[in-house]
C-alpha cells in the first residue's frame, strides 16, 4: 500500500498543444506535487517536475489558488 494518497489530478492542454498532467498527493512526509508534459501525437514525455512541500507550503499554495479562483469568478 502506498503512503501517498491522491488528492487532485488535472489533465489539460498547454498553450503549445501538449498534454500536461498535474498530480497532488498527501503523504506522511508532506504534500507531493508532480507535473508531466507529453507530446500530443506520440505520447512521449517531454518534461517531468516533482517536489515535496511542507504543511506551510501546502497552505500557501492553497491560499494562492483560492485567491486566483475568486478573481476568475
C-alpha positions in Angstrom: 0.0 0.0 0.0 1.3 3.4 -1.0 1.9 6.1 1.6 0.8 8.7 -0.9 -2.9 9.5 -1.2 -4.1 11.1 -4.4 -5.8 14.5 -3.7 -6.0 16.0 -7.2 -5.5 15.0 -10.8 -5.6 17.6 -13.5 -5.1 16.9 -17.2 -5.1 19.9 -19.5 -3.6 21.0 -22.8 -1.0 23.8 -22.6 -0.7 26.8 -24.9 1.6 24.8 -27.2 -1.0 21.9 -27.5 1.0 19.5 -25.4 -0.8 17.5 -22.7 0.0 18.4 -19.1 -0.7 16.2 -16.1 -0.6 17.7 -12.6 -1.0 15.4 -9.6 -1.1 16.3 -6.0 -0.7 13.7 -3.3 -0.7 13.9 0.5 1.7 11.7 2.5 3.2 11.5 6.0 6.3 13.3 4.5 4.4 16.3 3.1 2.5 17.4 0.0 3.8 15.9 -3.2 3.3 17.8 -6.5 4.1 16.2 -9.8 3.8 17.7 -13.3 4.5 15.9 -16.6 4.2 17.2 -20.1 3.5 14.9 -23.1 3.6 15.4 -26.9 0.1 15.2 -28.2 0.6 12.8 -31.1 3.4 10.5 -29.8 2.6 10.5 -26.1 6.3 11.0 -25.5 7.1 12.5 -22.1 8.7 15.9 -22.7 9.2 17.2 -19.2 8.8 16.0 -15.6 8.9 18.0 -12.4 8.3 16.9 -8.8 8.6 18.5 -5.4 7.8 17.8 -1.8 6.1 20.6 0.1 5.8 21.2 3.9 2.5 21.8 5.5 3.0 25.5 5.4 3.9 25.4 1.7 0.7 23.4 1.0 -1.3 26.1 2.9 0.3 28.9 0.9 -0.4 27.1 -2.4 -4.0 26.5 -1.4 -4.5 30.2 -0.4 -2.9 31.4 -3.7 -5.2 29.0 -5.7 -8.3 30.2 -3.8 -7.4 33.9 -4.4 -6.9 33.1 -8.1 -10.3 31.3 -8.3 -12.0 34.2 -6.6 -10.6 36.6 -9.2 -11.8 34.4 -12.0 -15.4 34.2 -10.8 
